[in-house]
């Protein structure tokens, strides 16, 4: 199926963008999505293109080059079932080979590098994913970008996780 509002010029997708615009700033031609439709009540600068859940993405299979999660909260890799559902949907909309980029803090249970690695290794997709993580200094690598939690308070991510997806 073809998503009605789809613009084929958009090559990337950010899941759970919330008040930020990380995907559009660092991955031009990026759709920003979030599940929360009331963002305007707490975000003065939210630029969401589509409201959807991370495990119910309204685009067709093999659509995006990069799928991005930036500091996810209340979805991601907290438990195995949630991780499997999120991975399944992100892999579905990702062109193969493709990449899932996760920027977050190692104390965030939804995206801590060790947690993500464990969930990927126990997932049905483990043979299709190569895991790579590195520590980051957001003040040098993403200079001028304000990372924030879902409540709007500033945060400093500590890791970049790349899940390289094949076939």
C-alpha positions as CSV (number, residue, x, y, z in Angstrom):
1,X,0.0,0.0,0.0
2,X,1.1,3.6,-0.5
3,X,0.8,6.0,2.4
4,X,-1.4,9.0,1.2
5,X,0.9,11.7,2.5
6,X,4.1,10.0,1.2
7,X,6.6,12.2,-0.5
8,X,9.1,10.0,-2.2
9,X,11.8,12.7,-1.9
10,X,11.9,11.8,1.8
11,X,14.5,9.1,2.2
12,X,14.7,8.8,6.1
13,X,12.4,8.4,9.0
14,X,12.6,9.5,12.6
15,X,10.4,7.6,15.1
16,X,9.3,9.4,18.2
17,X,10.8,12.8,17.3
18,X,8.8,14.6,20.1
19,X,9.9,18.2,20.4
20,X,13.1,17.8,18.5
21,X,14.0,17.7,14.8
22,X,17.2,15.6,14.9
23,X,16.3,13.6,11.8
24,X,15.7,16.7,9.7
25,X,18.8,18.5,10.9
26,X,21.3,15.6,10.4
27,X,19.4,13.5,7.8
28,X,17.8,15.8,5.3
29,X,14.7,14.6,3.6
30,X,13.5,12.9,6.9
31,X,10.0,12.4,8.0
32,X,9.5,13.2,11.7
33,X,6.9,11.0,13.5
34,X,5.6,10.8,17.0
35,X,2.7,8.9,18.8
36,X,1.7,11.8,20.9
37,X,-0.8,14.1,19.2
38,X,-0.7,16.8,22.0
39,X,2.9,17.8,21.5
40,X,2.0,21.4,20.8
41,X,0.9,21.8,24.4
42,X,4.5,21.4,25.6
43,X,6.6,22.0,22.5
44,X,6.8,25.3,20.9
45,X,8.8,24.0,17.9
46,X,7.5,20.5,17.1
47,X,7.5,19.7,13.4
48,X,5.9,16.3,13.2
49,X,4.9,15.1,9.7
50,X,2.9,12.1,10.8
51,X,1.5,10.8,14.1
52,X,2.0,7.1,14.5
53,X,3.4,4.5,16.9
54,X,6.8,2.9,16.5
55,X,5.2,-0.5,16.0
56,X,2.5,0.8,13.6
57,X,4.4,2.8,10.9
58,X,2.1,3.7,8.0
59,X,4.6,3.4,5.2
60,X,5.1,0.5,2.8
61,X,7.9,-2.1,3.0
62,X,11.4,-1.3,1.9
63,X,10.8,2.5,1.9
64,X,13.5,4.3,3.9
65,X,17.4,4.3,3.9
66,X,17.8,5.2,7.6
67,X,15.3,4.8,10.5
68,X,16.2,7.0,13.5
69,X,15.4,6.9,17.2
70,X,16.7,9.8,19.2
71,X,16.4,9.4,23.0
72,X,13.3,7.2,22.9
73,X,11.0,7.1,25.9
74,X,8.2,4.6,26.5
75,X,9.1,2.6,23.5
76,X,12.1,0.8,22.2
77,X,14.1,-1.9,24.0
78,X,12.8,-2.0,27.6
79,X,11.6,-5.6,27.3
80,X,12.0,-8.3,24.6
81,X,8.4,-8.3,23.3
82,X,8.5,-4.5,22.8
83,X,12.0,-4.8,21.2
84,X,10.8,-7.5,18.8
85,X,7.7,-5.4,17.8
86,X,9.7,-2.2,17.3
87,X,12.5,-4.0,15.3
88,X,10.0,-5.9,13.2
89,X,8.3,-2.6,12.1
90,X,11.5,-0.6,11.6
91,X,13.1,-3.5,9.6
92,X,9.9,-3.7,7.5
93,X,10.0,-0.1,6.3
94,X,13.8,-0.1,5.9
95,X,15.4,-0.7,2.5
96,X,17.9,-3.6,2.7
97,X,20.7,-3.1,3.3
98,X,19.7,-0.2,5.6
99,X,20.5,1.3,8.9
100,X,18.8,1.9,12.2
101,X,20.4,4.8,14.1
102,X,19.7,5.1,17.8
103,X,21.1,8.1,19.7
104,X,20.6,8.0,23.5
105,X,21.9,7.9,27.0
106,X,23.2,4.7,28.5
107,X,20.9,5.3,31.5
108,X,17.8,5.3,29.4
109,X,16.4,1.8,29.6
110,X,14.7,2.2,26.2
111,X,17.9,2.7,24.3
112,X,21.0,1.9,26.5
113,X,23.6,0.2,24.3
114,X,23.9,-2.9,26.4
115,X,20.1,-3.2,26.6
116,X,19.8,-2.8,22.8
117,X,22.5,-5.4,22.1
118,X,20.9,-7.9,24.4
119,X,17.4,-7.4,22.9
120,X,18.8,-7.7,19.3
121,X,20.8,-10.9,20.2
122,X,17.6,-12.4,21.5
123,X,15.3,-11.2,18.7
124,X,14.2,-13.3,15.7
125,X,16.1,-10.7,13.6
126,X,19.6,-11.3,15.1
127,X,20.9,-13.0,11.9
128,X,20.0,-9.9,9.9
129,X,21.5,-7.2,12.1
130,X,25.0,-6.2,12.8
131,X,25.3,-4.2,16.0
132,X,27.8,-1.4,16.5
133,X,27.9,1.2,19.3
134,X,30.2,4.0,20.2
135,X,30.3,6.7,22.9
136,X,29.6,10.2,21.7
137,X,30.2,13.7,22.9
138,X,27.1,15.6,21.7
139,X,28.6,19.0,22.3
140,X,31.2,18.3,19.6
141,X,29.5,15.8,17.3
142,X,26.1,17.6,17.3
143,X,27.2,21.1,18.2
144,X,24.3,23.5,18.7
145,X,21.6,20.8,18.8
146,X,19.5,20.8,21.9
147,X,18.7,17.2,22.9
148,X,15.7,17.0,25.2
149,X,13.6,14.5,27.1
150,X,9.9,14.1,26.3
151,X,9.1,16.5,29.1
152,X,11.3,19.2,27.4
153,X,14.2,19.1,29.8
154,X,17.6,19.0,28.2
155,X,19.6,15.8,28.1
156,X,23.1,14.8,26.9
157,X,23.1,11.5,25.0
158,X,26.1,9.3,25.5
159,X,25.9,6.7,22.7
160,X,25.3,6.2,19.1
161,X,24.1,2.7,18.1
162,X,24.0,1.6,14.5
163,X,22.1,-1.5,13.6
164,X,23.1,-2.4,10.0
165,X,20.3,-4.5,8.6
166,X,20.8,-6.9,5.7
167,X,18.2,-8.7,3.5
